[in-house]
């Protein structure tokens, strides 16, 4: 997958691994993009935007912390 435009995306990481490389980005249209490692993206086939927002397993990363 080409690098997606993450300008208005909300980014989530696993709660007990906030410094982990894996990140999930929710785009404004509710598409979830999984970033396995920096620069390696794929559309999530498992997690939905509501799962990331509603479960305590994932936390939102502040915009200032997203690179």
N, C-alpha and C positions, 0 to 999 in steps of 0.2 A: 504494500500500500504506500502511495506517496505520502509525504508529510502533510497531515491535515491542518487546516486553519483552526488553531485552538484559542484564538483571541478572546472569545466570549464563553469558553468552556469552563465548567466547574471540575476541579480535579480532586480525586479521592485516592487514599492509600489505606493499606491494612492498619488497623488501630495499633496492634502490638509491634508493628514494623514501620514506624513513620519515616525512617531513613532508607527504607528499601527502594530498590530501583523500580519495581512494578508500580504503575500508576494507571488509573482509569479516568478518562476525560469524558464528561457528559456535555455534548454540544447543545446549542439552543433548540435544535429539532429533536432532542432526546436520544440521538444516536450515541452509543457508548463506544469509545475508542480505547483499546487496551494498548498501553505502551510497555512492552516487555522489558526493554532497556532503552536508554536514551536514543531517540531517532528511529526506533523499530516499532512501527504501529500496525495494528490490525483491528478491524471492527469486531467488537465483542459478540460472541455467539452464545454466551452463557448468562452474563450479568446484564440486568436492565437498569435504567436510570433510577427507577423507584427502589430497586433492591439496594443500590449504593446509598441512596438518601435515607432509607427507612431502617436499615440494620446497623446496629452498633459496631459491627465488625469493621466498617469503613468509616474514616473521618475525612472531612473536607480539608484540603490544603489551602491555607491563605494565599490569595493572589500574589503577594509579595514573595512567597516561598517557591512559586512555580517558575521554573526556568525554561 
